[in-house]
Amino acid sequence: MKLVLAIVSNDDSSAVSSSLTHEGFQVTKLATTGGFLLKGNTTFLIGVADEKVDQVIEIISRRSNKRTQIVPSTTSMDMGMYSSFPVEVTVGGSTIFVLNVERYEKG
């Protein structure tokens, strides 16, 4: 048995959750924050049989899309002056960890 830990953008959370539950997977959702932009994320905990891991990863990858976003940035110039300019960054997608489960109980 494996524990799939998937971190996805809040923008994709509903689509990922719906797709996983539609395919019969039980998921636990945690509200999390982190990353470069300190934006809201959702962390999914999914306990699955070893042979179902690839299916879960495929569903998550298909429903969590990468996109670009413009964010303000500043740079320091001579004499203590700061200049602000927009920077394009990639956001979204997913970060997935697959962990071995030594013991599983459901009560």
Phi and psi in degrees as GROMACS dihedral restraints (atoms count N, CA, C in turn):
[ dihedral_restraints ]
;  ai    aj    ak    al  type     phi  dphi    fc
    3     4     5     6     1  -127.0    20    10
    4     5     6     7     1   155.3    20    10
    6     7     8     9     1  -112.2    20    10
    7     8     9    10     1   117.7    20    10
    9    10    11    12     1   -95.5    20    10
   10    11    12    13     1   122.2    20    10
   12    13    14    15     1  -111.1    20    10
   13    14    15    16     1   113.2    20    10
   15    16    17    18     1  -123.8    20    10
   16    17    18    19     1   127.0    20    10
   18    19    20    21     1  -106.8    20    10
   19    20    21    22     1   120.0    20    10
   21    22    23    24     1  -130.6    20    10
   22    23    24    25     1   159.6    20    10
   24    25    26    27     1   -64.7    20    10
   25    26    27    28     1   147.0    20    10
   27    28    29    30     1   -57.4    20    10
   28    29    30    31     1   -30.1    20    10
   30    31    32    33     1   -62.1    20    10
   31    32    33    34     1   -28.6    20    10
   33    34    35    36     1  -103.4    20    10
   34    35    36    37     1    -4.5    20    10
   36    37    38    39     1   -57.5    20    10
   37    38    39    40     1   -46.6    20    10
   39    40    41    42     1   -64.2    20    10
   40    41    42    43     1   -42.6    20    10
   42    43    44    45     1   -65.2    20    10
   43    44    45    46     1   -42.4    20    10
   45    46    47    48     1   -64.2    20    10
   46    47    48    49     1   -48.1    20    10
   48    49    50    51     1   -60.8    20    10
   49    50    51    52     1   -46.9    20    10
   51    52    53    54     1   -61.2    20    10
   52    53    54    55     1   -44.2    20    10
   54    55    56    57     1   -65.9    20    10
   55    56    57    58     1   -42.1    20    10
   57    58    59    60     1   -64.6    20    10
   58    59    60    61     1   -46.6    20    10
   60    61    62    63     1   -68.5    20    10
   61    62    63    64     1   -34.4    20    10
   63    64    65    66     1   -61.4    20    10
   64    65    66    67     1   -33.7    20    10
   66    67    68    69     1   -86.0    20    10
   67    68    69    70     1     3.9    20    10
   69    70    71    72     1    93.1    20    10
   70    71    72    73     1     9.1    20    10
   72    73    74    75     1   -89.9    20    10
   73    74    75    76     1   139.5    20    10
   75    76    77    78     1   -91.5    20    10
   76    77    78    79     1   130.4    20    10
   78    79    80    81     1  -126.5    20    10
   79    80    81    82     1   147.8    20    10
   81    82    83    84     1  -114.1    20    10
   82    83    84    85     1   130.8    20    10
   84    85    86    87     1  -109.3    20    10
   85    86    87    88     1   135.2    20    10
   87    88    89    90     1  -122.6    20    10
   88    89    90    91     1   135.0    20    10
   90    91    92    93     1   -79.5    20    10
   91    92    93    94     1   124.2    20    10
   93    94    95    96     1  -133.7    20    10
   94    95    96    97     1   163.0    20    10
   96    97    98    99     1  -135.6    20    10
   97    98    99   100     1   144.4    20    10
   99   100   101   102     1   168.3    20    10
  100   101   102   103     1  -172.1    20    10
  102   103   104   105     1    87.4    20    10
  103   104   105   106     1  -178.2    20    10
  105   106   107   108     1   -60.1    20    10
  106   107   108   109     1   -40.6    20    10
  108   109   110   111     1   -96.8    20    10
  109   110   111   112     1     0.8    20    10
  111   112   113   114     1    53.5    20    10
  112   113   114   115     1    38.1    20    10
  114   115   116   117     1   -87.7    20    10
  115   116   117   118     1   159.9    20    10
  117   118   119   120     1   -69.3    20    10
  118   119   120   121     1   139.8    20    10
  120   121   122   123     1  -128.8    20    10
  121   122   123   124     1   168.0    20    10
  123   124   125   126     1  -122.2    20    10
  124   125   126   127     1   130.5    20    10
  126   127   128   129     1  -105.1    20    10
  127   128   129   130     1   123.6    20    10
  129   130   131   132     1   -99.7    20    10
  130   131   132   133     1   136.7    20    10
  132   133   134   135     1  -113.3    20    10
  133   134   135   136     1   120.1    20    10
  135   136   137   138     1  -132.1    20    10
  136   137   138   139     1   115.1    20    10
  138   139   140   141     1   -89.2    20    10
  139   140   141   142     1   123.6    20    10
  141   142   143   144     1  -141.2    20    10
  142   143   144   145     1   157.8    20    10
  144   145   146   147     1   -68.1    20    10
  145   146   147   148     1   151.1    20    10
  147   148   149   150     1   -50.2    20    10
  148   149   150   151     1   -41.6    20    10
  150   151   152   153     1   -74.3    20    10
  151   152   153   154     1    -8.4    20    10
  153   154   155   156     1   -99.0    20    10
  154   155   156   157     1    -5.0    20    10
  156   157   158   159     1   -59.0    20    10
  157   158   159   160     1   -47.1    20    10
  159   160   161   162     1   -62.1    20    10
  160   161   162   163     1   -36.5    20    10
  162   163   164   165     1   -64.8    20    10
  163   164   165   166     1   -43.7    20    10
  165   166   167   168     1   -62.6    20    10
  166   167   168   169     1   -45.5    20    10
  168   169   170   171     1   -62.7    20    10
  169   170   171   172     1   -39.5    20    10
  171   172   173   174     1   -64.2    20    10
  172   173   174   175     1   -42.3    20    10
  174   175   176   177     1   -62.4    20    10
  175   176   177   178     1   -47.0    20    10
  177   178   179   180     1   -62.5    20    10
  178   179   180   181     1   -45.8    20    10
  180   181   182   183     1   -63.5    20    10
  181   182   183   184     1   -37.9    20    10
  183   184   185   186     1   -69.0    20    10
  184   185   186   187     1   -32.3    20    10
  186   187   188   189     1   -97.9    20    10
  187   188   189   190     1    -6.9    20    10
  189   190   191   192     1  -113.7    20    10
  190   191   192   193     1   107.0    20    10
  192   193   194   195     1   -98.4    20    10
  193   194   195   196     1   138.5    20    10
  195   196   197   198     1   -80.8    20    10
  196   197   198   199     1   144.8    20    10
  198   199   200   201     1  -150.8    20    10
  199   200   201   202     1   164.6    20    10
  201   202   203   204     1  -102.2    20    10
  202   203   204   205     1   152.9    20    10
  204   205   206   207     1  -142.6    20    10
  205   206   207   208     1   142.9    20    10
  207   208   209   210     1   -93.2    20    10
  208   209   210   211     1   126.4    20    10
  210   211   212   213     1  -127.3    20    10
  211   212   213   214     1   148.8    20    10
  213   214   215   216     1   -72.2    20    10
  214   215   216   217     1   147.0    20    10
  216   217   218   219     1  -140.9    20    10
  217   218   219   220     1   154.6    20    10
  219   220   221   222     1  -126.0    20    10
  220   221   222   223     1   152.4    20    10
  222   223   224   225     1  -134.0    20    10
  223   224   225   226     1   148.6    20    10
  225   226   227   228     1   -88.9    20    10
  226   227   228   229     1   134.0    20    10
  228   229   230   231     1  -112.7    20    10
  229   230   231   232     1   174.7    20    10
  231   232   233   234     1   -57.8    20    10
  232   233   234   235     1   155.0    20    10
  234   235   236   237     1    64.5    20    10
  235   236   237   238     1    27.1    20    10
  237   238   239   240     1    75.2    20    10
  238   239   240   241     1    12.4    20    10
  240   241   242   243     1   -87.4    20    10
  241   242   243   244     1   147.1    20    10
  243   244   245   246     1  -118.5    20    10
  244   245   246   247     1   142.0    20    10
  246   247   248   249     1  -119.6    20    10
  247   248   249   250     1   138.2    20    10
  249   250   251   252     1  -107.5    20    10
  250   251   252   253     1   136.7    20    10
  252   253   254   255     1  -149.8    20    10
  253   254   255   256     1   149.9    20    10
  255   256   257   258     1   -77.2    20    10
  256   257   258   259     1   146.3    20    10
  258   259   260   261     1  -128.4    20    10
  259   260   261   262     1   136.4    20    10
  261   262   263   264     1   -90.5    20    10
  262   263   264   265     1   126.1    20    10
  264   265   266   267     1  -125.9    20    10
  265   266   267   268     1   155.2    20    10
  267   268   269   270     1   -91.5    20    10
  268   269   270   271     1   129.6    20    10
  270   271   272   273     1  -127.1    20    10
  271   272   273   274     1   169.8    20    10
  273   274   275   276     1    85.7    20    10
  274   275   276   277     1  -157.7    20    10
  276   277   278   279     1    76.7    20    10
  277   278   279   280     1  -158.7    20    10
  279   280   281   282     1  -147.4    20    10
  280   281   282   283     1   154.7    20    10
  282   283   284   285     1  -120.2    20    10
  283   284   285   286     1   123.1    20    10
  285   286   287   288     1  -124.4    20    10
  286   287   288   289     1   131.5    20    10
  288   289   290   291     1  -117.5    20    10
  289   290   291   292     1   140.2    20    10
  291   292   293   294     1  -119.9    20    10
  292   293   294   295     1   119.9    20    10
  294   295   296   297     1  -117.1    20    10
  295   296   297   298     1   143.8    20    10
  297   298   299   300     1   -70.7    20    10
  298   299   300   301     1   141.2    20    10
  300   301   302   303     1  -108.5    20    10
  301   302   303   304     1   119.1    20    10
  303   304   305   306     1   -79.2    20    10
  304   305   306   307     1   -35.0    20    10
  306   307   308   309     1  -149.7    20    10
  307   308   309   310     1   141.8    20    10
  309   310   311   312     1  -136.6    20    10
  310   311   312   313     1   128.2    20    10
  312   313   314   315     1  -133.0    20    10
  313   314   315   316     1   140.5    20    10
  315   316   317   318     1  -128.8    20    10
  316   317   318   319     1   121.2    20    10
